[in-house]
Amino acid sequence: MKKKICFVASAQYPVSAFLINHIRELSKKYNVSLIVNTNDVEFLSYAGINIKVFPVNISRNIDLINDLKSFITITLIIRRNKFSAVHSITPKAGFLAMMAAFINFTPLKIHTFTGQIWAPLFGTKRYFLKLFDKFIAFFSDHNIVDSQSQLDFLLLENVLNTNNSYVFGNGSVSGVDVNRFKFKKSIRTKTRKELSIPDNAFVFIFLGRLKLDKGVIDLAKAFSSLPNKNCFLLFVGPDEGAMMKKIRFICKEKLDFLRFVDFTKYPENYLNASDTLALPSYREGFGSVIIEAASIGIPSIGSNIYGISDAIVDRKSGFLHNPGDIDQISQFMIKLSGSHLLASKMGMFAKQRVNDEFDANFITRLWLNFYEKYL
């Protein structure tokens, strides 16, 4: 009989964004299941994946009653199915799943760290949230971290230790599907037409959840100060922090140059329509969207924080700025929008780096090797 692996996540997004290729390949050798907060147990069918999905209401925020119910449900699922391995991704799922797997004596318990919500915080809240990550590390057997700089940070903070913590390759959870994320002139033209953006415009894109700690307000302020009349700013992703209204107010004199798109299964289309990615985040595990943009051949502007500093080679594949430095963000936006040659040169470097270091098939092979070794 095939050994059984169960992945646990608090939402569909990290599964669809990071685990598709891993699940597909692991399913060839193992019996793979998924515990996730979803109302659609067939949400992976679009990718040709047919695995057992257990829907569990795992909230992203702290909710003691709901969290207790979720923990009991996950514990019972693990107990009944006798998984050989439980592998969690996202903090809340990690805390509940690692503890449930621990008390069920699951042979192999793995958590993937993709960034810390407590990293930019101070005081009691930081201590409390950091404690959750320490509990995850205590209950797990192995910890996969999606960037070297994040691992260094977690070691320094005494959350992880070097004996059972790893970065696969040069980082990222899943690498990039270079056949999917590649430049297509026809897609660029079609998407720009749908968005009513002229062919000769310079487009900056933010791709991800619209939240305050992702730096979207800083980006809006920087964009509002640009002198270039032919620049557009495209936000693609769910508005989880009521940011759209604030962004529109900040950019009230440039409303005609703003575009918003909700969550999409086809981010590559919007990256194709863009010229530079902007990720002025205050916390990030790696910044996978940066290497997805790089695979298409566009540079990035990002905060000089752990995770993003692994994804951007400063002055070569893009620019790193101090977190929250709106003037720096604006200067780099002006520099790139003012020179298509510079943007193209940086984009070419970024694309070659992805081909050399972040191909999805390479990262998936490392996951397979890991499971073959420990399972």
C-alpha positions in Angstrom: 0.0 0.0 0.0 1.1 3.6 -0.7 2.1 5.6 2.3 -0.3 8.5 3.0 0.6 12.2 3.1 -1.8 14.9 4.3 -1.2 18.6 3.5 -3.0 21.1 5.7 -3.6 24.8 4.8 -5.9 27.5 6.1 -7.0 28.6 2.7 -7.2 27.5 -1.0 -4.8 30.2 -2.2 -1.4 28.8 -0.8 -2.4 25.3 -2.2 -3.2 26.6 -5.6 -0.2 29.0 -5.7 2.5 26.8 -4.2 1.6 23.1 -3.9 0.1 22.1 -7.3 3.2 20.7 -8.8 4.4 19.1 -5.6 1.0 17.4 -5.0 0.8 16.2 -8.6 4.2 14.5 -8.5 3.9 13.2 -4.9 0.5 11.6 -5.9 2.3 9.3 -8.3 4.1 7.6 -5.4 2.0 8.4 -2.3 -1.6 8.6 -1.4 -2.0 12.4 -0.9 -4.9 14.1 0.9 -5.6 17.7 1.8 -7.2 19.4 4.8 -8.1 23.0 3.9 -10.6 25.8 4.5 -12.8 25.5 1.4 -16.4 25.2 0.2 -15.2 23.6 -3.0 -13.7 20.2 -2.5 -13.0 19.9 -6.3 -11.1 23.2 -6.5 -7.9 21.4 -7.7 -9.7 19.7 -10.6 -8.8 22.6 -13.0 -5.2 21.5 -12.6 -6.1 17.8 -13.3 -5.6 16.8 -9.6 -8.0 14.4 -8.0 -7.2 13.9 -4.3 -9.2 13.5 -1.1 -10.0 17.0 0.2 -11.3 17.4 3.8 -13.0 20.8 4.2 -12.3 22.3 7.7 -13.1 25.8 8.8 -9.6 27.0 9.7 -9.8 30.7 10.4 -6.8 33.0 9.6 -7.4 35.0 12.7 -7.5 33.9 16.4 -11.0 32.6 17.3 -10.8 30.4 20.3 -14.1 28.6 19.9 -13.7 28.0 16.1 -10.0 27.1 16.6 -10.9 24.5 19.2 -13.5 23.0 16.8 -11.0 23.0 14.0 -8.4 21.3 16.1 -10.8 18.5 17.2 -11.8 18.0 13.6 -8.2 17.8 12.3 -7.3 15.5 15.1 -10.1 13.1 14.3 -9.3 13.2 10.5 -5.6 12.4 11.3 -6.6 9.6 13.7 -9.0 7.9 11.4 -6.7 8.0 8.3 -3.5 7.1 10.0 -1.3 9.3 7.8 2.4 8.5 7.5 3.1 12.3 7.2 1.3 15.5 7.9 2.7 18.6 6.2 1.3 22.1 7.0 1.6 25.4 5.4 0.4 28.8 6.8 0.7 29.7 10.5 -2.7 28.8 11.9 -2.8 25.5 9.9 0.7 24.7 11.2 -0.2 25.3 14.8 -3.4 23.1 14.7 -2.0 20.4 12.4 1.4 19.9 14.1 -0.2 19.7 17.5 -2.9 17.3 16.2 -0.3 15.1 14.4 1.9 15.1 17.5 -0.8 13.7 19.8 -1.7 11.1 17.2 2.0 10.0 17.0 2.2 10.7 13.2 5.6 9.4 12.1 6.6 12.4 10.0 5.5 16.0 10.9 6.6 18.8 8.6 5.8 22.6 8.5 6.7 25.1 5.8 7.4 28.6 7.0 6.5 31.3 4.5 7.0 34.5 6.5 6.2 35.8 10.0 3.3 38.1 10.7 5.1 39.1 13.9 8.3 40.1 12.3 7.6 43.9 12.0 5.6 44.1 15.3 6.7 45.0 18.9 5.7 44.3 22.4 3.1 41.7 23.7 1.5 41.0 20.3 4.9 40.2 18.8 5.8 37.9 21.7 2.4 36.1 21.6 2.5 35.5 17.8 6.1 34.5 17.9 5.2 31.9 20.5 2.9 30.2 18.0 5.8 29.7 15.6 7.8 28.3 18.5 5.0 25.8 19.3 4.9 24.8 15.6 8.7 24.1 15.6 8.4 22.2 18.9 5.7 19.8 17.6 7.2 19.3 14.1 10.0 17.0 13.1 11.2 19.0 10.1 10.9 22.7 9.1 11.1 23.9 5.5 11.8 27.6 5.1 11.3 29.3 1.8 14.3 31.6 1.9 17.8 31.6 3.5 17.4 35.1 4.9 14.2 34.0 6.6 15.9 30.9 8.1 18.7 33.1 9.4 16.1 35.4 11.0 14.3 32.4 12.6 17.6 31.0 13.9 18.5 34.4 15.4 15.1 34.6 17.0 15.6 31.1 18.5 12.4 29.9 16.8 14.2 27.1 14.8 17.4 25.2 15.1 19.9 24.1 12.4 19.3 20.4 13.0 15.9 20.0 11.3 15.4 23.2 9.3 16.1 23.5 5.6 15.9 25.8 2.5 15.5 23.9 -0.7 17.7 25.2 -3.5 18.0 29.0 -3.4 14.5 29.4 -1.9 10.8 29.6 -2.6 8.1 27.0 -1.8 7.5 26.0 -5.4 9.8 27.8 -7.8 8.3 29.0 -11.1 6.6 27.1 -13.9 8.7 28.7 -16.7 6.4 27.3 -19.3 3.4 29.0 -17.8 5.1 32.3 -16.7 6.7 33.4 -20.0 6.3 36.4 -22.2 3.5 36.3 -24.8 3.0 39.3 -27.0 -0.6 38.3 -27.8 -1.5 38.0 -24.1 0.1 41.4 -23.4 -2.0 43.0 -26.1 -5.2 41.3 -25.2 -4.9 42.0 -21.5 -4.1 45.6 -22.0 -7.0 46.0 -24.3 -9.3 44.5 -21.6 -7.9 46.9 -19.0 -8.1 49.9 -21.4 -4.3 50.5 -21.1 -2.5 51.9 -24.2 0.2 49.8 -25.8 2.9 52.4 -25.2 2.1 53.0 -21.5 4.5 51.9 -18.7 2.6 49.6 -16.3 3.6 48.9 -12.6 1.8 46.0 -11.1 1.2 44.9 -7.5 0.1 41.2 -7.4 -1.1 39.8 -4.1 -3.5 40.4 -1.2 -4.2 44.1 -0.7 -3.3 44.6 2.9 -1.6 47.3 4.9 1.5 45.2 5.7 2.0 44.5 2.0 2.9 48.2 1.5 0.1 49.0 -0.9 -0.5 52.4 0.7 3.2 53.3 0.3 3.0 52.2 -3.3 -0.1 54.4 -3.9 1.7 57.4 -2.4 4.8 56.9 -4.5 2.7 56.5 -7.6 0.7 59.6 -6.9 3.9 61.7 -7.0 5.2 60.4 -10.3 5.5 63.2 -12.9 5.2 60.8 -15.9 1.7 61.1 -17.4 2.0 57.7 -19.2 2.3 55.4 -16.2 -0.4 53.1 -14.9 -0.6 51.2 -11.6 -2.4 47.9 -11.7 -3.5 46.1 -8.5 -4.3 42.4 -8.9 -5.6 40.5 -5.8 -8.3 40.3 -3.2 -8.9 43.5 -1.2 -8.6 42.0 2.4 -8.0 45.3 4.2 -10.4 47.7 2.5 -7.4 49.2 0.8 -9.0 50.1 -2.6 -10.9 53.0 -1.2 -7.8 54.4 0.5 -5.7 53.9 -2.6 -8.3 55.8 -4.7 -8.3 58.7 -2.3 -4.5 58.9 -2.3 -4.4 58.8 -6.1 -7.4 60.9 -6.6 -5.6 63.0 -9.2 -4.6 59.8 -11.1 -7.7 57.8 -11.0 -7.7 57.3 -14.7 -4.3 55.6 -14.4 -5.4 53.1 -11.7 -6.7 49.6 -12.4 -8.0 47.0 -10.0 -8.5 43.3 -10.6 -9.7 40.8 -7.9 -8.2 37.4 -7.3 -7.3 35.6 -10.5 -6.2 32.1 -11.4 -4.2 33.6 -14.3 -1.7 36.0 -12.8 0.6 35.4 -15.7 -1.8 37.4 -18.0 -1.5 40.5 -15.9 2.3 40.2 -15.5 2.5 39.9 -19.2 0.6 43.2 -19.5 3.1 44.9 -17.1 6.6 46.4 -17.2 7.7 46.3 -13.5 6.4 44.5 -10.4 6.3 46.5 -7.1 6.3 44.7 -3.7 6.9 47.3 -1.0 6.0 44.7 1.7 6.9 44.9 5.4 7.0 41.1 5.8 7.5 38.4 3.2 8.8 34.8 3.4 10.3 34.9 -0.1 8.3 36.9 -2.6 7.4 34.2 -5.1 5.6 36.8 -7.2 8.9 38.4 -7.9 10.4 35.4 -9.6 7.2 34.8 -11.4 7.5 38.3 -12.8 11.2 37.6 -13.5 10.3 34.5 -15.5 8.2 36.7 -17.8 11.1 39.1 -18.1 10.2 42.1 -16.0 12.2 43.5 -13.1 10.9 44.3 -9.6 11.0 47.0 -7.0 10.8 45.6 -3.4 11.5 46.2 0.2 15.0 45.3 1.5 13.7 42.8 4.0 14.3 39.1 4.5 12.7 37.0 1.8 12.5 39.8 -0.8 16.3 40.3 -0.6 16.6 36.7 -1.7 14.3 37.2 -4.7 15.8 40.5 -6.0 19.4 41.0 -6.9 19.7 44.7 -6.2 20.6 46.9 -9.2 20.6 43.8 -11.5 17.2 42.2 -11.4 15.5 45.2 -9.8 15.8 47.6 -6.9 15.6 47.2 -3.2 14.4 50.1 -1.0 14.2 50.7 2.7 10.8 49.5 4.0 8.3 52.4 4.0 10.7 54.8 2.1 8.2 56.3 -0.3 10.7 58.7 -1.8 13.0 55.7 -2.7 10.1 53.8 -4.2 9.1 56.8 -6.3 12.7 57.4 -7.4 13.0 53.8 -8.6 9.6 54.0 -10.4 10.8 57.1 -12.2 14.1 55.5 -13.1 12.5 52.4 -14.7 9.6 54.1 -16.3 12.0 56.6 -17.8 14.2 54.0 -19.4 12.7 51.0 -21.2 16.2 49.9 -22.0 17.1 49.7 -18.3 13.8 47.9 -17.5 14.5 45.5 -20.3 18.1 44.8 -19.3 17.1 44.1 -15.7 14.2 41.9 -16.9 16.6 39.8 -19.0 18.9 39.3 -16.1 16.0 38.3 -13.8 14.7 35.9 -16.4 18.0 34.1 -16.8 18.4 33.8 -13.0 15.0 32.1 -12.8 15.9 29.7 -15.5 19.2 28.9 -13.7 17.9 28.7 -10.1 14.2 28.6 -9.6 12.7 26.2 -12.2 9.6 24.6 -10.6 10.6 21.1 -11.7 13.9 21.5 -9.9 12.3 22.5 -6.6 9.7 19.7 -6.9 12.6 17.2 -7.3 14.0 18.5 -4.0 10.7 17.9 -2.3 10.5 14.4 -3.7 14.0 13.6 -2.5 13.1 14.9 0.9 10.1 12.6 1.2 12.0 9.6 -0.1 14.7 10.2 2.5 12.4 10.7 5.5 9.3 8.7 4.6 
